[in-house]
Amino acid sequence: MDTTDHASPGGADFDIVIRGGTVYDGTGAPGVRSDLGIRAGVITAVSPTPLPVSPGTRVIEADGRWVTPGFVDTHTHYDVELLVSPGLGESVRHGVTTVLVGNCSLSGVYADAVDVADLFSRVEALPRDAVLEALERTKSWSDPAAWRRAVEALPLGPNVASFLGHSDVRASVMGLGRATDPEHSPSRDELREIDRRVEQALDEGFLGVSTMTNPWDKMDGDRYRSRTLPSTHASWKEFRRISRALRRRDRVLQGVPNLNTKVDVAFYVATSTGLLRKPLRVTLLAAADTLAEPWVNRIFRPLAWIANTLGRGRFVWQHLPTTFKVWADGIDLVVFEEFGSGREALHLVDEMARTDLLGKESYRRWFREDFEKRFSPRVWHRDFDDALIVACPDEALVGKTIGDVARARTLHPADAYLDLVVEYGTDLRWTTTIANAREKVANRLARTPGITIGFSDAGAHLRNMAFYNFGVRLLERVYEADRRGAPFLSVEDAVYKLTGELADFYRLDAGRIEPGRRADVVVIDPAGLNGESLGYHEEAMPELGGIHRMVNRNDRAVAATVIGGHVVWEDGQFAEGFGSEIAAGRFLPSGESVGPRTSSKVAL
């Protein structure tokens, strides 16, 4: 259908024309070769016939390329990075135009700066000193309305939507000490105050509430270090109160279950159901094919079917559409939180004290016992033959596995590993694969009903993983499979899963290309879907203490990213003023239409 908008007798005076690309509109419909016209930040024309251009029109050539809605990243921990680097360029350069923050019970809305730093830093493997400095310098709010105003005032790259973190609100009401003490429960008045603060956030357009019952995630700081997050101490009664508020307002419950027992998955499935009541939108981590428990991938579809078909619910899993590979410096990796001896080592901040601990024979016996437990719940496979050394002061060890080192030294693999950490500390860098290594299973999960694309963890675990380009990676897999003659998902379905499906579930004004919509658009060059998405790179982050984080840099895949009608990324370059002067993104409230910014500049 020709939806050309002729603005004047001399032709449509478009600000931007994306010319001659195959447009996938985010509904799952097949692509159609069309021109896309943008005026004042809004899509005003999608035309199969060429659109007229004026001397002032910026033309983006898209012949042979795919034009899609901007990708929606539903699972980030950008809450702190947003404050000091609001362009969020690592996501934008890979086609992400909307990010969701406030996941996993963590947000920075109600709690004070020190509490937020203690909540975030160890859980998300962020440098606490840098996090605290950023919060103390920027945090001027203590409620959702002020937080929303502060975000809107930033020179945003992508659009931002947010959950309210259960740990955040619980700590702000009870105090962080009581909220993380299993001997204390909220009083009746405190429960009512939690309810009030949740409602206040929903009034401001927050997507819902994020929760956490997984005991791996621990507090940072020196006050309550190694206590589990406040949300893990909540009773089911407290969770049900939150669920009732979300159900009434048609908002979303985001959850992380207890990965040790997995029993509380049943709670999330049951609370989503709509039998004799309104269904609740529930999104849960994570549909993954782990090497440690290769049978688990079979449960995701049946549980979603039970919730959504039998229970008439609105339940989805989150799935990372690429191999879940992680890197570690010494013993700094969240998987060691799975077992007691690993938690004991991670509890110690001082490297000398940690080295002393790892050298003790009593500790080593404990570590070996934990390592060898065959039937303990786990996500990490604990196979040091799949632990490749990628950096070490002893260059002769680079390229070997820790299992190789153990055999050469005739040691138990756990002892060989501890010896290496004692000798080299965080200078020992190694990598292992946790999940999604079997192509056939990964392809099945990506197309399974009830499984959505998410879980990039962008902005967290800066030294451990980098999935900022998750959308590009899915499209690359789809493109490669089609070229081999073994397709598992069409391009239009993959685009829908990265855009419209997510926008619909989270009730976001995003994920579509159609006239009248805000212009959040990505131009993909299939020639750039060439395997570079799996490459390893590092980049310094001066905004967070200069830490070198892992990043993705397959920039040939995304030819252009347009947010709110601003071309913020094109041909491998950010626009001048991106992240400092240009204000492209908006705060996206739940269920509301949002236009582009009326002013493209921010006050400096």
C-alpha positions as CSV (number, residue, x, y, z in Angstrom):
1,M,0.0,0.0,0.0
2,D,1.3,3.4,-0.9
3,T,1.1,5.6,2.2
4,T,3.0,8.6,0.7
5,D,2.3,11.9,2.4
6,H,2.6,14.8,0.0
7,A,3.3,17.8,2.2
8,S,3.4,20.5,-0.5
9,P,2.7,20.9,-4.2
10,G,6.4,20.7,-5.0
11,G,6.7,17.3,-3.3
12,A,7.0,15.9,0.2
13,D,9.5,17.9,2.1
14,F,11.0,15.1,4.1
15,D,13.8,15.6,6.6
16,I,15.1,12.0,5.9
17,V,14.4,9.5,3.1
18,I,15.6,6.0,3.5
19,R,15.6,4.9,-0.1
20,G,15.1,1.6,-1.8
21,G,15.4,-0.8,1.2
22,T,13.4,-3.9,2.0
23,V,11.1,-2.7,4.8
24,Y,10.1,-5.1,7.5
25,D,7.5,-3.3,9.5
26,G,7.7,-5.3,12.8
27,T,4.4,-7.1,12.5
28,G,5.9,-10.3,11.0
29,A,4.7,-9.4,7.5
30,P,7.1,-10.1,4.6
31,G,9.5,-7.3,3.6
32,V,8.5,-4.9,0.8
33,R,10.9,-2.8,-1.2
34,S,9.9,0.8,-0.2
35,D,11.1,4.3,0.5
36,L,10.7,5.6,4.0
37,G,10.0,9.2,4.6
38,I,10.6,11.0,7.9
39,R,9.5,14.5,8.9
40,A,9.9,16.1,12.4
41,G,10.9,12.8,13.9
42,V,7.9,10.9,12.7
43,I,7.5,8.4,9.9
44,T,5.2,10.1,7.4
45,A,5.5,7.9,4.4
46,V,6.1,4.2,3.5
47,S,6.0,4.0,-0.3
48,P,6.8,1.3,-2.8
49,T,7.3,4.1,-5.3
50,P,10.3,6.5,-5.0
51,L,9.7,9.5,-2.7
52,P,10.6,13.0,-3.8
53,V,13.6,14.6,-2.1
54,S,14.4,18.3,-1.7
55,P,17.9,19.9,-1.4
56,G,17.5,19.7,2.4
57,T,16.5,16.1,2.6
58,R,19.0,13.7,4.0
59,V,19.0,10.5,2.0
60,I,20.1,7.1,3.4
61,E,20.7,4.7,0.6
62,A,19.3,1.3,1.5
63,D,19.3,-0.6,-1.8
64,G,20.0,-4.3,-1.0
65,R,19.6,-3.6,2.7
66,W,16.9,-4.3,5.3
67,V,15.0,-1.5,7.0
68,T,13.5,-2.5,10.3
69,P,12.1,-1.0,13.5
70,G,14.8,-0.3,16.1
71,F,15.5,-3.3,18.3
72,V,14.1,-3.5,21.8
73,D,16.5,-4.6,24.5
74,T,14.3,-5.8,27.3
75,H,17.0,-6.8,29.8
76,T,19.7,-4.3,30.6
77,H,21.4,-3.0,33.7
78,Y,22.1,0.4,32.3
79,D,20.7,2.2,35.4
80,V,24.0,3.7,36.4
81,E,25.8,3.9,33.0
82,L,22.7,5.9,31.8
83,L,23.6,8.7,34.2
84,V,27.2,9.1,33.1
85,S,27.1,8.0,29.4
86,P,23.4,8.5,28.3
87,G,24.2,7.8,24.6
88,L,24.6,4.1,25.5
89,G,26.5,3.8,22.2
90,E,27.4,0.1,22.5
91,S,23.7,-0.7,22.1
92,V,22.9,2.0,19.6
93,R,25.6,1.1,17.2
94,H,24.1,-2.4,17.0
95,G,20.6,-1.3,16.2
96,V,19.0,-1.0,19.7
97,T,16.7,2.1,19.9
98,T,14.8,1.2,23.2
99,V,16.3,-0.2,26.4
100,L,14.5,-1.5,29.5
101,V,16.3,-0.8,32.9
102,G,15.4,-1.7,36.4
103,N,15.6,-5.5,35.9
104,C,16.3,-8.2,38.5
105,S,14.8,-6.3,41.4
106,L,17.5,-3.6,40.9
107,S,16.7,0.1,40.2
108,G,18.0,3.4,41.5
109,V,14.7,5.2,42.2
110,Y,13.9,5.2,45.9
111,A,17.1,4.0,47.7
112,D,19.9,6.4,48.5
113,A,23.2,6.5,46.6
114,V,25.2,4.2,49.0
115,D,22.4,1.7,49.1
116,V,22.0,1.6,45.4
117,A,25.8,1.1,45.0
118,D,25.7,-1.8,47.4
119,L,22.7,-3.3,45.6
120,F,24.2,-3.1,42.1
121,S,27.9,-3.4,42.2
122,R,28.7,-7.0,43.1
123,V,25.5,-8.4,41.5
124,E,26.3,-6.8,38.2
125,A,30.1,-6.9,38.5
126,L,30.5,-3.1,38.3
127,P,33.3,-1.2,40.1
128,R,31.7,0.0,43.3
129,D,33.8,3.1,43.8
130,A,32.9,4.3,40.3
131,V,29.2,3.4,40.7
132,L,29.0,5.3,44.0
133,E,30.8,8.3,42.6
134,A,28.4,8.5,39.7
135,L,25.4,8.2,41.9
136,E,26.6,10.8,44.5
137,R,27.3,13.2,41.7
138,T,24.1,12.8,39.8
139,K,21.3,11.4,42.1
140,S,19.0,14.3,42.8
141,W,15.8,12.3,43.1
142,S,14.1,10.0,45.6
143,D,10.8,9.1,43.9
144,P,9.6,7.9,40.4
145,A,8.4,11.3,39.2
146,A,11.8,13.0,39.8
147,W,13.7,10.0,38.4
148,R,11.6,10.2,35.2
149,R,12.3,14.0,34.9
150,A,16.0,13.4,35.4
151,V,16.1,10.7,32.7
152,E,14.1,12.9,30.3
153,A,16.7,15.7,30.8
154,L,19.6,13.5,29.7
155,P,21.0,13.6,26.2
156,L,19.6,10.1,25.6
157,G,20.7,7.9,22.8
158,P,18.0,5.2,22.9
159,N,14.5,5.5,24.4
160,V,14.3,4.3,28.0
161,A,11.6,2.4,29.8
162,S,11.8,1.1,33.3
163,F,10.8,-1.4,35.9
164,L,10.7,-0.6,39.6
165,G,13.2,-2.9,41.4
166,H,11.6,-4.8,44.3
167,S,15.0,-4.7,46.2
168,D,15.1,-0.9,45.7
169,V,11.7,-0.2,47.1
170,R,12.0,-2.8,49.9
171,A,15.3,-1.3,51.0
172,S,13.9,2.2,50.9
173,V,11.0,1.3,53.2
174,M,12.6,-1.1,55.6
175,G,16.2,0.2,55.6
176,L,18.8,-1.9,53.8
177,G,19.9,-3.7,56.9
178,R,16.5,-5.0,57.9
179,A,15.5,-5.7,54.3
180,T,18.4,-8.1,54.0
181,D,18.1,-9.7,57.4
182,P,16.1,-13.0,57.4
183,E,15.1,-12.4,61.0
184,H,13.0,-9.3,60.0
185,S,9.8,-9.1,58.0
186,P,8.1,-5.9,56.9
187,S,5.4,-4.7,59.3
188,R,1.8,-4.1,58.2
189,D,2.5,-0.4,57.8
190,E,5.7,-1.1,55.8
191,L,3.8,-3.5,53.5
192,R,1.3,-0.7,52.9
193,E,4.1,1.7,52.2
194,I,5.7,-0.7,49.7
195,D,2.3,-0.9,48.0
196,R,2.0,2.9,47.9
197,R,5.5,3.3,46.3
198,V,4.8,0.6,43.7
199,E,1.6,2.4,42.8
200,Q,3.4,5.7,42.6
201,A,5.9,4.2,40.1
202,L,3.0,2.7,38.0
203,D,1.4,6.2,38.0
204,E,4.6,7.5,36.4
205,G,4.5,4.9,33.6
206,F,6.8,2.3,34.9
207,L,6.4,-1.0,33.2
208,G,5.9,-3.0,36.3
209,V,8.1,-4.5,39.1
210,S,11.2,-6.7,38.8
211,T,11.8,-9.3,41.4
212,M,14.6,-11.7,42.4
213,T,14.5,-14.9,44.4
214,N,17.9,-16.3,43.2
215,P,20.3,-16.5,46.2
216,W,23.5,-16.2,44.1
217,D,23.2,-12.4,43.9
218,K,25.0,-10.7,46.8
219,M,25.4,-7.3,48.3
220,D,28.5,-5.2,48.0
221,G,30.0,-2.7,50.4
222,D,31.3,-3.2,53.9
223,R,28.0,-2.9,55.8
224,Y,26.0,-5.9,54.6
225,R,28.5,-7.6,52.2
226,S,27.5,-11.0,51.0
227,R,23.9,-10.8,52.2
228,T,21.4,-11.8,49.5
229,L,19.4,-9.0,47.8
230,P,16.3,-7.7,49.7
231,S,13.9,-9.2,47.2
232,T,15.1,-12.7,48.1
233,H,13.9,-12.2,51.7
234,A,10.3,-11.3,50.7
235,S,7.5,-13.7,51.6
236,W,5.1,-15.1,49.0
237,K,2.4,-12.9,50.6
238,E,4.5,-9.8,49.8
239,F,5.0,-11.1,46.2
240,R,1.3,-11.6,45.8
241,R,0.5,-8.1,46.9
242,I,2.8,-6.8,44.2
243,S,1.2,-9.1,41.7
244,R,-2.3,-7.9,42.5
245,A,-1.3,-4.3,41.8
246,L,0.4,-5.2,38.5
247,R,-2.6,-7.4,37.4
248,R,-5.0,-4.6,38.1
249,R,-2.9,-2.1,36.1
250,D,-2.0,-4.5,33.2
251,R,1.7,-4.2,34.0
252,V,4.6,-6.7,34.0
253,L,6.2,-8.8,36.6
254,Q,9.8,-9.5,35.7
255,G,11.4,-12.3,37.7
256,V,14.5,-14.3,38.3
257,P,13.7,-17.6,40.0
258,N,15.9,-19.5,42.5
259,L,18.4,-21.2,40.2
260,N,19.4,-23.7,42.9
261,T,16.0,-25.3,43.5
262,K,14.0,-23.9,40.5
263,V,10.8,-24.7,42.5
264,D,9.6,-21.1,42.5
265,V,9.2,-21.2,38.7
266,A,5.8,-22.7,39.6
267,F,4.9,-19.5,41.4
268,Y,5.7,-17.3,38.4
269,V,3.8,-19.6,36.1
270,A,0.8,-19.8,38.4
271,T,0.6,-16.0,39.1
272,S,0.4,-15.4,35.4
273,T,-2.7,-17.4,34.8
274,G,-6.0,-15.8,34.1
275,L,-8.5,-18.4,35.2
276,L,-11.4,-16.6,36.9
277,R,-9.2,-13.4,37.0
278,K,-7.3,-11.0,34.8
279,P,-4.0,-12.6,33.6
280,L,-0.7,-11.1,34.6
281,R,2.1,-10.4,32.2
282,V,5.1,-12.3,33.6
283,T,8.6,-12.5,32.0
284,L,11.1,-14.9,33.5
285,L,14.8,-15.7,33.1
286,A,16.0,-17.6,31.3
287,A,15.3,-20.1,28.5
288,A,18.8,-21.4,27.9
289,D,20.4,-24.7,26.9
290,T,23.0,-25.0,29.6
291,L,25.9,-27.4,29.3
292,A,25.5,-28.3,33.0
293,E,21.9,-29.4,32.6
294,P,21.3,-30.2,28.9
295,W,17.8,-31.6,29.7
296,V,16.4,-28.3,31.0
297,N,15.8,-26.8,27.6
298,R,12.8,-29.2,27.2
299,I,10.8,-27.6,30.0
300,F,10.4,-24.1,28.6
301,R,7.7,-24.8,26.0
302,P,5.5,-27.0,28.2
303,L,5.5,-24.5,31.1
304,A,4.7,-21.6,28.8
305,W,1.9,-23.8,27.3
306,I,0.5,-24.6,30.7
307,A,0.5,-20.9,31.7
308,N,-0.9,-19.5,28.5
309,T,-3.1,-22.2,27.0
310,L,-4.5,-24.1,30.0
311,G,-4.1,-21.1,32.4
312,R,-5.0,-18.3,29.9
313,G,-2.0,-16.4,31.1
314,R,0.5,-14.0,29.7
315,F,3.8,-15.8,30.5
316,V,7.0,-15.6,28.5
317,W,10.6,-16.7,29.0
318,Q,13.6,-14.5,28.0
319,H,16.2,-16.1,25.7
320,L,19.7,-14.9,24.6
321,P,20.0,-15.7,20.8
322,T,23.7,-16.4,20.8
323,T,26.2,-18.6,22.6
324,F,26.4,-17.7,26.2
325,K,30.2,-17.5,26.6
326,V,31.8,-15.8,29.5
327,W,35.3,-14.5,30.5
328,A,36.8,-14.3,33.9
329,D,39.7,-12.5,35.6
330,G,41.0,-15.0,38.1
331,I,38.0,-16.1,40.2
332,D,35.9,-13.0,39.5
333,L,32.9,-14.6,37.9
334,V,29.3,-14.9,39.1
335,V,29.1,-18.7,38.6
336,F,31.3,-19.2,41.7
337,E,28.4,-17.9,43.7
338,E,26.7,-21.3,43.0
339,F,28.6,-23.0,45.8
340,G,29.8,-22.2,49.3
341,S,33.6,-22.2,48.7
342,G,33.2,-20.0,45.7
343,R,31.0,-17.6,47.7
344,E,33.7,-17.5,50.5
345,A,36.4,-16.4,48.0
346,L,34.2,-13.8,46.4
347,H,33.3,-12.4,49.8
348,L,36.8,-11.2,50.2
349,V,37.5,-7.9,48.4
350,D,41.2,-7.7,49.3
351,E,43.2,-9.7,46.8
352,M,45.9,-10.6,49.3
353,A,43.4,-12.0,51.7
354,R,41.7,-13.9,48.9
355,T,45.1,-15.3,47.8
356,D,45.8,-16.5,51.4
357,L,42.4,-18.2,51.5
358,L,42.9,-20.0,48.2
359,G,46.3,-21.3,49.3
360,K,45.0,-23.0,52.5
361,E,44.7,-26.8,52.2
362,S,41.4,-26.8,54.2
363,Y,39.9,-24.4,51.7
364,R,41.1,-26.5,48.8
365,R,39.5,-29.6,50.2
366,W,36.2,-27.6,50.5
367,F,36.6,-26.3,46.9
368,R,37.3,-29.8,45.5
369,E,34.3,-31.2,47.3
370,D,32.0,-28.5,45.9
371,F,33.6,-28.9,42.5
372,E,33.0,-32.6,42.4
373,K,29.4,-32.7,43.7
374,R,27.6,-34.4,40.8
375,F,24.0,-33.7,41.7
376,S,24.2,-30.2,43.1
377,P,22.1,-27.6,41.2
378,R,24.2,-25.7,38.8
379,V,24.4,-23.5,35.7
380,W,28.2,-23.8,35.3
381,H,29.3,-27.2,34.1
382,R,32.5,-27.1,36.1
383,D,34.6,-28.6,33.4
384,F,38.1,-27.1,33.3
385,D,38.7,-28.7,29.9
386,D,36.3,-26.0,28.7
387,A,38.2,-23.2,30.4
388,L,40.6,-21.7,27.8
389,I,43.3,-19.4,29.1
390,V,43.4,-16.3,26.9
391,A,45.8,-14.1,28.9
392,C,48.4,-14.8,31.5
393,P,51.9,-13.4,32.5
394,D,53.2,-16.8,31.6
395,E,52.6,-16.7,27.8
396,A,53.3,-20.4,27.5
397,L,49.9,-21.1,29.1
398,V,47.9,-18.9,26.7
399,G,45.9,-21.1,24.4
400,K,45.8,-24.0,26.8
401,T,42.9,-25.1,28.9
402,I,43.1,-25.3,32.7
403,G,42.5,-29.0,32.2
404,D,45.7,-29.1,30.1
405,V,47.6,-27.4,32.9
406,A,46.2,-29.9,35.4
407,R,47.4,-32.9,33.4
408,A,50.8,-31.4,32.8
409,R,51.2,-30.8,36.5
410,T,49.5,-34.1,37.5
411,L,47.1,-32.2,39.7
412,H,43.4,-32.3,40.3
413,P,41.8,-29.6,38.0
414,A,40.5,-27.7,40.9
415,D,44.0,-27.5,42.5
416,A,45.6,-26.5,39.2
417,Y,43.0,-23.7,38.9
418,L,43.6,-22.5,42.4
419,D,47.3,-22.6,41.9
420,L,47.0,-20.4,38.8
421,V,44.8,-17.9,40.6
422,V,47.2,-17.7,43.6
423,E,50.1,-17.2,41.3
424,Y,48.6,-14.7,38.8
425,G,45.4,-13.3,40.4
426,T,43.3,-11.3,38.1
427,D,46.0,-11.4,35.4
428,L,44.8,-14.9,34.6
429,R,42.0,-14.4,32.1
430,W,40.1,-17.4,30.9
431,T,36.9,-18.1,29.0
432,T,34.2,-20.8,29.0
433,T,30.8,-21.5,27.5
434,I,27.8,-21.7,29.8
435,A,24.9,-22.3,27.4
436,N,23.4,-22.2,23.9
437,A,26.2,-24.0,22.2
438,R,24.1,-26.5,20.4
439,E,22.9,-24.9,17.2
440,K,19.8,-27.2,16.7
441,V,18.6,-26.5,20.2
442,A,19.3,-22.8,20.0
443,N,17.3,-22.6,16.7
444,R,14.4,-24.4,18.3
445,L,14.3,-22.1,21.3
446,A,14.4,-19.0,19.2
447,R,11.2,-20.0,17.4
448,T,9.3,-21.5,20.3
449,P,6.0,-19.9,21.3
450,G,6.3,-18.3,24.8
451,I,10.0,-17.6,24.4
452,T,11.0,-14.0,23.7
453,I,14.4,-12.5,22.8
454,G,16.1,-10.8,25.7
455,F,18.6,-11.2,28.5
456,S,21.5,-9.2,27.0
457,D,22.5,-7.9,30.4
458,A,23.9,-4.8,28.6
459,G,25.7,-2.5,31.0
460,A,26.5,-5.3,33.5
461,H,29.3,-7.8,33.9
462,L,31.6,-5.5,32.0
463,R,34.6,-7.9,32.2
464,N,32.6,-11.1,31.8
465,M,30.4,-10.9,28.7
466,A,29.2,-8.7,25.9
467,F,25.8,-9.3,24.3
468,Y,25.1,-5.7,23.1
469,N,24.7,-7.0,19.6
470,F,22.2,-9.8,20.4
471,G,19.8,-8.5,17.7
472,V,22.5,-8.5,15.0
473,R,23.5,-12.0,16.1
474,L,20.0,-13.4,15.7
475,L,19.7,-11.9,12.2
476,E,23.2,-13.2,11.3
477,R,22.2,-16.7,12.4
478,V,18.9,-16.4,10.3
479,Y,20.8,-15.2,7.3
480,E,23.5,-17.9,7.5
481,A,20.9,-20.7,7.9
482,D,19.0,-19.4,4.9
483,R,22.1,-19.3,2.8
484,R,22.8,-22.9,3.8
485,G,19.4,-24.0,2.7
486,A,18.4,-24.9,6.3
487,P,16.2,-21.9,7.5
488,F,14.8,-22.0,11.1
489,L,13.2,-18.6,11.1
490,S,12.3,-16.1,8.4
491,V,13.8,-12.6,8.4
492,E,10.4,-11.1,9.0
493,D,9.8,-13.4,11.9
494,A,13.2,-12.6,13.4
495,V,12.6,-8.9,13.0
496,Y,9.2,-9.3,14.7
497,K,10.8,-11.1,17.6
498,L,13.3,-8.3,18.1
499,T,10.8,-5.5,17.7
500,G,7.0,-5.8,17.6
501,E,6.6,-8.9,19.7
502,L,8.5,-7.3,22.6
503,A,6.8,-3.9,22.2
504,D,3.4,-5.5,22.4
505,F,4.2,-7.6,25.4
506,Y,5.7,-4.7,27.4
507,R,3.1,-2.3,26.1
508,L,5.6,0.1,24.6
509,D,5.3,2.6,21.8
510,A,8.0,1.0,19.8
511,G,8.7,-1.8,17.4
512,R,6.7,-0.8,14.3
513,I,7.3,1.0,11.1
514,E,4.1,2.8,10.0
515,P,3.0,6.4,9.3
516,G,2.4,8.4,12.4
517,R,4.9,6.5,14.5
518,R,8.0,8.0,16.0
519,A,10.9,7.3,13.7
520,D,13.0,4.6,15.4
521,V,14.5,2.8,12.5
522,V,17.5,0.6,11.7
523,V,19.1,-0.1,8.4
524,I,20.8,-3.6,8.3
525,D,23.4,-4.5,5.6
526,P,23.2,-8.3,5.1
527,A,26.7,-8.2,3.7
528,G,27.8,-7.3,7.2
529,L,26.2,-10.4,8.7
530,N,29.5,-12.2,8.1
531,G,30.5,-13.8,11.5
532,E,32.1,-10.7,13.0
533,S,29.4,-10.6,15.6
534,L,31.3,-13.2,17.7
535,G,34.5,-11.2,17.7
536,Y,36.2,-10.2,21.0
537,H,37.1,-6.6,21.7
538,E,37.7,-4.4,24.8
539,E,37.1,-0.7,25.3
540,A,38.0,1.6,28.1
541,M,35.2,3.3,30.0
542,P,36.4,6.6,31.5
543,E,32.9,7.2,32.8
544,L,33.3,4.2,35.2
545,G,36.8,4.5,36.4
546,G,38.6,3.5,33.2
547,I,37.6,-0.1,33.4
548,H,38.2,-2.0,30.2
549,R,34.9,-3.7,29.3
550,M,34.1,-6.3,26.7
551,V,32.3,-4.9,23.7
552,N,30.9,-6.0,20.3
553,R,32.2,-4.2,17.3
554,N,30.7,-5.8,14.1
555,D,29.8,-2.3,12.8
556,R,29.3,-3.3,9.2
557,A,26.0,-5.0,10.0
558,V,24.2,-1.8,11.1
559,A,24.5,0.8,8.3
560,A,22.4,3.4,10.2
561,T,20.4,3.8,13.4
562,V,17.7,6.5,13.5
563,I,16.1,7.4,16.9
564,G,13.3,9.9,17.1
565,G,14.1,11.1,13.6
566,H,17.8,11.7,14.4
567,V,20.5,9.8,12.5
568,V,22.7,8.9,15.4
569,W,24.8,6.3,13.8
570,E,25.7,5.9,10.1
571,D,28.5,4.2,8.2
572,G,30.5,3.4,11.3
573,Q,30.3,6.8,12.9
574,F,28.2,8.5,15.6
575,A,26.6,11.8,14.9
576,E,28.4,14.8,16.1
577,G,27.2,15.6,19.6
578,F,25.8,12.1,20.2
579,G,25.6,11.4,23.9
580,S,26.4,14.9,24.9
581,E,24.3,17.4,23.0
582,I,21.8,15.5,20.8
583,A,18.7,14.3,22.7
584,A,17.3,11.6,20.6
585,G,15.5,9.1,22.9
586,R,12.5,9.6,25.2
587,F,11.2,8.0,28.4
588,L,8.6,5.5,27.3
589,P,5.7,5.1,29.7
590,S,3.7,1.9,29.7
591,G,0.7,1.9,27.3
592,E,1.2,5.5,26.1
593,S,2.1,6.9,22.6
594,V,5.1,9.1,22.7
595,G,6.2,11.5,20.0
596,P,9.8,12.6,19.3
597,R,11.5,15.2,21.3
598,T,10.4,18.7,20.4
599,S,14.0,19.9,20.9
600,S,17.0,18.0,19.7
601,K,19.4,19.8,22.0
602,V,19.9,19.6,25.8
603,A,21.0,22.4,28.1
604,L,24.6,22.1,28.9
